[in-house]
Amino acid sequence: MWDAAAGVPLVRAVAASSAFPGAEPPVTVDGRRYLDGALRDGTNTDLATGAHTVVVIDPLAHRHPRSTTDGAHLVAADPGTARLLDAERSDPEAWTAAYQAGKARAGAAAEELRARWRPATDRG
């Protein structure tokens, strides 16, 4: 992962994030070749090893269901929103509808997370 301190120009970082075999070639940064991170894992949750609390937002989790680990809680898109997320990506109307559905779901999702949140002070 790169942040502002890494010194990687934003254009190079975006290009690397968009590099996909067969469509765009790998991007070389500091002698290493990079591809779209989704080719590895769409969430990269393993990078949070040791963290007490991790919130992962993966709007396409319904496409690749996986088991959760101890203490994990999945907030998933409802079936209607999932259909919108799977709609034709080149259709701006579909993006607008998916955004609105996600925005409508956000309040309930926040309540689900709030009910399960355990601040570090509660863990002893």
N, C-alpha and C positions, 0 to 999 in steps of 0.2 A: 504494500500500500504506500502511496505517496501522499505527502501533505505539502504545505507551502514551503516548509524547511528543506524538503528533498531536493529542491532546485531543478525539478523536471518541468520544462515549459508546459503550460496547460495544453497547447496544441498537440504535443507529443503524447501526453497522458491520455487525451481523448482519442487520438489515433490508435494508441495501443489498446485502449478499451474497446475499440471497434474492430480490431484485427481479428478476422475469422477465416480459417482455412477454406480455400476455394473462392473466397470473396475479396478479402483484403489480406495482404501479406503481414507477417509479424513485424513489429516496430522495434528497432534497436535503440536502447537507452543505456548509456554507460557500458556498452559492450555486451549487454544481455538482451535477448529477444523476448518480446512480450506479446500475448494474445488476449482476447476478451476473457476476463476472469470467469465468466459463466461457463466456459468450457471445462473449468476445473470443478466448480461447485457454485451454484447460483447464490448461495448465502454466505459461504466462507465462515461458517460458525466455528470451525476448528481454530480460527485465529483468535478466538476469545477464550482460549483455554486459561483456566484460573480465575476468570471473572465471576463475581458473585451473581450478577444480574446482567442478562443480555436480552435485548428486545430486537428481534429480527423481523423486518418487514419484507415479505415476499409475496407480492400480489398474485403470482402464478403458482403458488404452492400446491394448488389443487391438481396441477398437471403431473406432478411427481411426488405423490404421497410418500412419506417415510415415517418410520416410528419415531416417537419423541423420547428423549432421555429423562431420567429422574428429575423431577422438579420443573419439567418443561410444560408449557401450556400453549396450545395452538389456537390462534384466532384466525379462522379461515373465512374466505369469501363465501357468502351464501350462494346457492345454485344460480340465482338470477344474475348476480354480479359476476360469477365465474363465466357464465355464457357471454356476457358483455366483454370480459377480458379476453375471451377466445375469439372475438369477432375479427373481421378483416382489419388488419393494422393500418392499411393505407387509407381507411375511411375516417376522416376527421370527426364525423358525427359519432362513430363508434367510440372514439377516444373520449369525447365529451360525455357520452352516456356512461361510460365506465368510470370516469372521474366523478360524476355526480353520484353514482351508486356507491363508490368508495367513500365519498364524503359523508353520505347518509349513514353508512355503516360505522364510521369512525367513532361516533359517540358511544355506541354500544360496545365496541372493541375497547375503548378507553376504560369503560366501566369494568369489563372483564379483567383487564390487566390490573386495574386499581385494586380489585378485590383479591388478587393473588400476589400483589407486590409485597416483598419482604425487604425493607431497608436493612442495611448492614447492622444497624443498632438492634434490630429484632432477632438477629441470628445468634447473638451471644458470643 
